[in-house]
Amino acid sequence: MLKPKAEASRQEPVTGLLSEPRRRRILDWIQEEGSARVRELAVAFQVSEATIRQDLERLESEGQITREHGGAFLNTEPSQVGTMMLHHQDNMEEKRRIGALAADLVKDGETIILDAGTTTTEIALRLVARKNLTVITNALNIAIILGAVPGNAVHMPGGQFKAPTLSLSGDKSVDYFRNIFAGKLFLATAGVALDAGLTYPSFADLQLKEAMIKAASRVYLVADSTKINKSSFTRLGSLEMIHAFVTDSGISEADANAFRARGIEMLIA
C-alpha cells in the first residue's frame, strides 16, 4: 500500500453530550495532557464555562483531579513524573505481547520513530538487544531506555513537556519531525475504528502525529484490542494513514478481516 499524502481530518468539537459522557471525555483529556483550562474545555465541548466548572467539581469530588484557578490538573502527575510511570497501565499483558511482536519487526541498524505511550514503551523495552539503532522519539522514558544501549543514536525534539505521557509536544516537536525521515513509525492511538479512523483524547498532538506519519515510509499502528471500534474526542484521519496494525488476539475475526479489506496488514500477537 502506498504511503498516503492525505492530511489529518479534524473532528468537529463534540456537542450535545450528556453530562456523564462529557465528564468522561474531559477526564480523558486531562489524563492525556496533565491539565486543562476551563476556557479551552468550554470551547471544545461547546458548553458554558459554568457547566465545565460543575464538571470539574464532580471529577474533583471523585478524587480524579484537583481544581485550580481557571482549570484543573491530574492528581497523579507529580508521582508519575518522579517514578517515570505512564498513566495508562491497563491491559498490560496484551501490550507486552504487542510490544514483543512489534520489536521483532525491527532489525539492527534501522532508523525508527517511536511514539509516546505504554504500548510503544513495551516495544522499546524489547529493543535493548538490537544494535546500532537510530531512534527518534518524543517520549523521555523511551529515550532513556534505548539511549542507555551502547551504539544506539537516540534523537528527541524540543517542545512542551506532558507529564502523563512523559513526552514532548507542541510546535517545536512538529517542526522537528518535518525534517526527519525514518523507515518505520510505531504509532499509538486512543481509539481506532473503520468509520472514525484514528482518534485521540485532545487536540494537542494531532499535528505532531501527522508529522510523524509523513516522516516514515511505513506506519505501524500499535494498539490493544480494547481500543478497536472505540472513538475518542478528536480525529487524526482515516485508516489509509497506516500500513499495518499490530494488536492482540482479542480482536474478532470479523474486525480483522474488515481491516484487511482496507489494505491494512494485520499482525496479531
C-alpha positions as CSV (number, residue, x, y, z in Angstrom):
1,M,0.0,0.0,0.0
2,L,1.4,3.4,-1.0
3,K,2.1,5.9,1.8
4,P,-0.8,8.3,1.8
5,K,-0.4,12.0,1.4
6,A,-3.8,12.8,3.0
7,E,-3.8,15.5,5.6
8,A,-5.3,14.8,9.0
9,S,-9.1,15.3,9.1
10,R,-10.1,17.1,12.2
11,Q,-13.2,16.0,14.0
12,E,-15.6,18.8,15.0
13,P,-16.0,19.6,18.7
14,V,-18.3,17.2,20.4
15,T,-21.7,18.8,21.1
16,G,-24.8,17.6,22.7
17,L,-23.1,15.2,25.1
18,L,-24.9,14.3,28.3
19,S,-23.1,15.3,31.5
20,E,-21.6,11.9,32.3
21,P,-20.2,11.1,28.8
22,R,-18.9,14.7,28.7
23,R,-17.2,14.3,32.0
24,R,-15.5,11.0,30.8
25,R,-14.2,12.9,27.8
26,I,-13.0,15.7,30.0
27,L,-11.2,13.3,32.2
28,D,-9.6,11.6,29.2
29,W,-8.4,15.0,28.0
30,I,-6.8,15.8,31.4
31,Q,-5.3,12.3,31.7
32,E,-3.6,12.9,28.3
33,E,-2.5,16.5,28.8
34,G,-2.0,16.5,32.6
35,S,-4.1,19.7,32.9
36,A,-6.8,21.7,31.2
37,R,-8.2,25.2,31.3
38,V,-11.9,25.9,31.8
39,R,-12.0,28.2,28.8
40,E,-10.5,25.7,26.3
41,L,-12.8,22.9,27.5
42,A,-15.8,25.1,27.2
43,V,-14.8,25.9,23.6
44,A,-14.0,22.3,22.7
45,F,-17.3,20.9,24.2
46,Q,-19.4,23.9,23.2
47,V,-20.9,24.4,26.6
48,S,-20.7,27.3,29.1
49,E,-17.7,27.8,31.4
50,A,-20.1,27.4,34.3
51,T,-21.0,23.9,33.0
52,I,-17.3,23.0,32.8
53,R,-16.7,24.2,36.3
54,Q,-19.5,21.9,37.5
55,D,-18.0,19.0,35.6
56,L,-14.6,19.7,37.2
57,E,-16.2,19.9,40.7
58,R,-17.7,16.5,40.1
59,L,-14.4,15.0,38.9
60,E,-12.6,16.5,41.9
61,S,-15.2,15.1,44.3
62,E,-14.5,11.6,42.8
63,G,-10.8,12.1,43.5
64,Q,-9.8,12.2,39.9
65,I,-8.4,15.8,39.6
66,T,-7.6,18.9,41.6
67,R,-9.1,22.1,40.6
68,E,-7.1,25.3,40.4
69,H,-8.0,28.9,39.4
70,G,-9.2,28.7,35.8
71,G,-8.7,25.0,35.3
72,A,-7.7,21.6,36.8
73,F,-4.8,19.2,36.9
74,L,-4.4,15.4,37.3
75,N,-3.8,14.2,40.8
76,T,-1.2,11.6,40.0
77,E,1.0,13.9,37.9
78,P,3.8,14.5,40.5
79,S,4.2,10.9,41.4
80,Q,4.1,9.8,37.8
81,V,7.0,12.0,36.8
82,G,9.0,11.1,39.9
83,T,8.7,7.3,39.1
84,M,8.7,7.7,35.3
85,M,5.4,5.8,35.3
86,L,3.0,6.3,32.5
87,H,-0.7,6.8,33.4
88,H,-2.4,4.1,31.4
89,Q,-1.4,0.8,32.9
90,D,-4.4,-1.3,31.9
91,N,-4.3,-4.4,29.6
92,M,-0.5,-4.7,30.2
93,E,-0.3,-8.3,29.3
94,E,-1.7,-7.7,25.9
95,K,0.5,-4.6,25.4
96,R,3.6,-6.7,26.3
97,R,2.7,-9.3,23.6
98,I,2.1,-6.5,21.1
99,G,5.5,-4.9,22.1
100,A,7.3,-8.2,21.5
101,L,5.8,-8.8,18.1
102,A,6.4,-5.2,17.0
103,A,10.0,-5.3,18.2
104,D,10.6,-8.4,16.0
105,L,9.9,-6.1,13.0
106,V,13.0,-4.0,13.8
107,K,16.4,-5.1,12.6
108,D,19.9,-4.0,13.7
109,G,20.9,-0.7,12.2
110,E,17.4,0.6,11.3
111,T,16.1,4.1,11.8
112,I,12.7,4.1,13.5
113,I,10.3,6.5,15.2
114,L,8.6,5.5,18.4
115,D,5.6,7.5,19.5
116,A,4.9,8.0,23.2
117,G,2.7,5.6,25.1
118,T,2.6,2.4,27.2
119,T,2.5,0.1,24.2
120,T,5.4,1.8,22.4
121,T,7.3,1.6,25.7
122,E,6.9,-2.1,25.7
123,I,8.4,-2.1,22.2
124,A,11.4,-0.1,23.5
125,L,12.0,-2.5,26.3
126,R,12.4,-5.3,23.8
127,L,14.7,-3.4,21.5
128,V,17.6,-3.2,24.0
129,A,19.2,-6.3,22.4
130,R,19.2,-4.6,18.9
131,K,22.4,-3.0,17.7
132,N,23.2,0.4,16.2
133,L,19.6,1.7,16.1
134,T,18.7,5.2,15.3
135,V,15.7,6.1,17.3
136,I,13.6,9.3,17.1
137,T,11.1,9.7,19.9
138,N,9.2,12.3,21.7
139,A,9.0,10.1,24.8
140,L,11.5,10.8,27.6
141,N,11.2,7.3,29.1
142,I,11.8,5.6,25.7
143,A,14.9,7.9,25.1
144,I,16.3,6.8,28.5
145,I,15.6,3.1,27.8
146,L,17.2,3.0,24.4
147,G,19.8,5.8,24.9
148,A,21.4,3.6,27.6
149,V,22.3,1.0,25.0
150,P,25.8,1.5,23.6
151,G,25.8,2.0,19.8
152,N,22.3,3.5,19.6
153,A,21.7,7.0,18.5
154,V,18.6,8.5,20.1
155,H,17.2,11.8,19.0
156,M,14.4,13.9,20.6
157,P,12.6,17.0,19.5
158,G,12.1,20.1,21.6
159,G,8.7,21.1,22.9
160,Q,6.4,21.3,25.9
161,F,6.6,18.5,28.5
162,K,3.4,16.4,29.1
163,A,3.6,14.6,32.4
164,P,1.0,11.8,31.8
165,T,2.8,10.6,28.7
166,L,6.3,11.6,29.7
167,S,6.5,13.2,26.3
168,L,7.3,16.4,24.4
169,S,4.7,18.1,22.3
170,G,3.9,21.4,20.6
171,D,5.1,23.3,17.5
172,K,8.8,22.7,18.1
173,S,8.2,19.0,18.1
174,V,6.1,19.2,14.9
175,D,8.8,21.2,13.1
176,Y,11.5,18.8,14.2
177,F,9.6,15.8,12.7
178,R,9.1,17.6,9.4
179,N,12.8,17.4,8.8
180,I,13.1,13.7,9.6
181,F,12.9,10.5,7.5
182,A,12.7,7.0,9.1
183,G,12.0,3.6,7.8
184,K,9.3,2.7,10.3
185,L,7.0,4.5,12.7
186,F,5.3,2.8,15.6
187,L,2.2,4.9,16.3
188,A,0.0,4.9,19.3
189,T,-3.7,5.7,19.4
190,A,-6.6,6.1,21.9
191,G,-9.2,4.6,19.5
192,V,-9.3,3.0,16.1
193,A,-12.5,2.3,14.1
194,L,-13.4,1.6,10.5
195,D,-15.6,4.7,10.2
196,A,-13.9,7.2,12.6
197,G,-10.3,6.2,11.9
198,L,-7.6,7.2,14.4
199,T,-8.9,9.2,17.4
200,Y,-7.3,10.9,20.4
201,P,-8.4,12.5,23.7
202,S,-7.4,16.1,22.8
203,F,-6.2,18.3,20.0
204,A,-2.6,18.8,21.2
205,D,-0.8,16.0,19.5
206,L,-2.7,15.8,16.2
207,Q,-0.2,17.8,14.2
208,L,2.7,16.0,15.8
209,K,1.4,12.6,14.9
210,E,0.6,13.7,11.4
211,A,4.2,14.9,11.1
212,M,5.5,11.5,12.4
213,I,3.4,9.7,9.8
214,K,4.7,11.8,7.0
215,A,8.3,11.2,8.2
216,A,8.1,7.4,7.9
217,S,8.0,5.2,4.9
218,R,5.9,2.5,6.7
219,V,3.5,3.2,9.6
220,Y,2.6,0.5,12.1
221,L,-0.3,1.3,14.4
222,V,0.2,-0.5,17.8
223,A,-2.9,-0.7,20.0
224,D,-4.6,-3.4,22.2
225,S,-7.9,-4.8,21.1
226,T,-9.9,-2.8,23.7
227,K,-9.3,0.3,21.5
228,I,-10.9,-1.2,18.4
229,N,-14.3,0.3,17.5
230,K,-13.7,3.0,20.1
231,S,-13.8,6.7,19.3
232,S,-12.1,9.4,21.3
233,F,-12.6,13.1,21.2
234,T,-10.6,14.2,18.1
235,R,-9.9,12.6,14.8
236,L,-6.5,12.4,13.2
237,G,-7.5,10.8,10.0
238,S,-8.7,7.7,8.2
239,L,-7.2,4.2,8.3
240,E,-5.5,4.9,5.0
241,M,-2.8,6.7,7.1
242,I,-1.4,3.4,8.3
243,H,0.1,0.4,6.5
244,A,-0.1,-2.3,9.3
245,F,-1.9,-2.8,12.6
246,V,-0.2,-4.7,15.4
247,T,-2.8,-5.8,18.0
248,D,-3.6,-8.7,20.3
249,S,-5.8,-11.8,19.9
250,G,-8.8,-10.1,21.5
251,I,-9.7,-8.7,18.1
252,S,-12.6,-10.5,16.4
253,E,-12.1,-12.3,13.1
254,A,-14.8,-10.0,11.6
255,D,-12.9,-6.9,12.6
256,A,-9.5,-8.3,11.5
257,N,-11.0,-9.1,8.1
258,A,-12.5,-5.6,7.9
259,F,-9.1,-4.0,8.4
260,R,-7.6,-6.3,5.9
261,A,-10.2,-5.3,3.4
262,R,-8.9,-1.7,3.7
263,G,-5.5,-2.9,2.6
264,I,-4.0,-3.0,6.1
265,E,-1.6,-5.8,7.1
266,M,-2.8,-7.4,10.3
267,L,-0.2,-8.6,12.8
268,I,-1.9,-10.3,15.8
269,A,0.1,-11.1,19.0
